[in-house]
Amino acid sequence: MSAKQLPAIEEHIGIAPKELEEADLAAAMQDLGIPDEEISGGAVEA
């Protein structure tokens, strides 16, 4: 997931990705067809 994909995730679920549990983020990424890879761009911190 890249920093460019973060707004799409937030728009899809209505919550900022950094506020999500890992399972919820993974589900949103799957819904949007975003590959489950290491997060790049440093935009999301656990």
C-alpha positions in Angstrom: 0.0 0.0 0.0 1.3 3.4 -0.9 0.6 6.8 0.5 -1.5 7.4 -2.7 -3.9 4.6 -1.7 -4.6 6.0 1.8 -7.3 8.4 0.7 -9.1 5.6 -1.2 -9.2 3.4 1.9 -10.4 6.3 4.1 -13.2 7.1 1.5 -14.2 3.5 1.3 -14.6 2.9 5.0 -15.0 6.4 6.4 -12.1 6.1 8.9 -8.4 7.0 8.5 -6.3 3.9 7.9 -4.1 4.7 10.9 -7.2 4.5 13.2 -8.0 0.9 12.0 -7.3 -2.4 13.5 -5.0 -4.5 11.3 -7.8 -6.9 10.3 -10.1 -4.1 9.3 -7.4 -2.4 7.3 -6.6 -5.7 5.5 -10.3 -6.2 4.7 -10.6 -2.7 3.3 -7.4 -3.2 1.2 -8.9 -6.5 -0.1 -12.2 -4.8 -1.0 -10.3 -2.2 -3.0 -7.9 -4.6 -4.6 -4.8 -3.2 -3.0 -2.1 -5.8 -2.6 -1.3 -6.9 0.9 2.3 -5.8 1.0 4.5 -3.7 3.3 3.2 -0.2 3.7 5.4 2.2 1.8 5.8 5.9 2.0 5.9 6.1 5.8 2.4 7.6 5.8 0.9 5.1 8.3 2.5 4.3 11.6 1.3 1.6 14.0 
